[in-house]
Amino acid sequence: MLAVLFIVLVLALCLRRLRWRKTSAALMAVCVLVFFGIGCGLLPRLLSENLQGRYESEPAIAWAPRNAIILLGAGTAVEEGHRLQPSFFVNGRVLRAAQLYSACKAAGKECRLVVSGGDSQSHGEPEAVVYGRALRQLGIPEADLSLESRSMSTWQNAQFSRPILAEYAPQHIVLVTSGIHLKRSLIYFAHFGIVPQPVAGDWVNARWELAPDSWNFMLMDASLHEVLGILRYDVYNVLGWNAPKAPPLGA
């Protein structure tokens, strides 16, 4: 958003030199309003709440005899001299998935944890492998882990998770990802015939500030990324560019 505002500001200055003073003044006013609307927390709060407001981090789950928990990736972190670590943005998801697995087992049910994520950052190891290592350290047995390590996007998370789920044939599916990521993820998974119960692995809040705050700009960018991803899906559907919709899983 900062880059967009900078471009609009430059355009306003160019228009001013061309003596389009009213248009230039209007663009500058919009830039100022949007800058403070984002930086002081209003716009990112409205957008992020629209994305994550309907989802819960601890919903009631009616575990079936056979269950699958899908964990979506959010990058890895490079620590010099050590193996890759889950990124700062995914730790909440990993913890929530492990908690859900424990709750499922405590209920006496069968459970498989499907970890989806390839090496989208070219760090040398797929996200699924890195998260799987962390989950085993949290006590998840390897026999109950399925690693989907090819996907490079949320779309491919859904696409490549379907064969794993089809083979396992769960009676109930839970999807764990960030709260602001759930809306787009559910749309993509539904396209491939997967209708899971959503669980927010983390929750984000904009900060109410008198002076613009960098956190609010980061949250605005993340929220816009989700909105644009949903818009792109709708446009691709109209143009016929998406893959054909898959039948419901298990049908």
HELIX and SHEET records of a PDB file:
HELIX    1   1 LEU A    2  ARG A   17  1                                  16    
HELIX    2   2 ARG A   21  GLY A   39  1                                  19    
HELIX    3   3 LEU A   42  GLN A   52  1                                  11    
HELIX    4   4 ASN A   91  ALA A  106  1                                  16    
HELIX    5   5 GLU A  127  GLN A  137  1                                  11    
HELIX    6   6 GLU A  142  ASP A  144  5                                   3    
HELIX    7   7 THR A  154  TYR A  168  1                                  15    
HELIX    8   8 GLY A  179  HIS A  191  1                                  13    
HELIX    9   9 SER A  214  LEU A  239  1                                  26    
SHEET    1   A 5 LEU A 145  GLU A 148  0                                        
SHEET    2   A 5 GLU A 110  SER A 116  1                                        
SHEET    3   A 5 ARG A  66  LEU A  72  1                                        
SHEET    4   A 5 HIS A 172  THR A 177  1                                        
SHEET    5   A 5 GLN A 197  ALA A 200  1                                        
SHEET    1   B 2 THR A  76  ALA A  77  0                                        
SHEET    2   B 2 GLN A  85  PRO A  86 -1                                        
END                                                                             
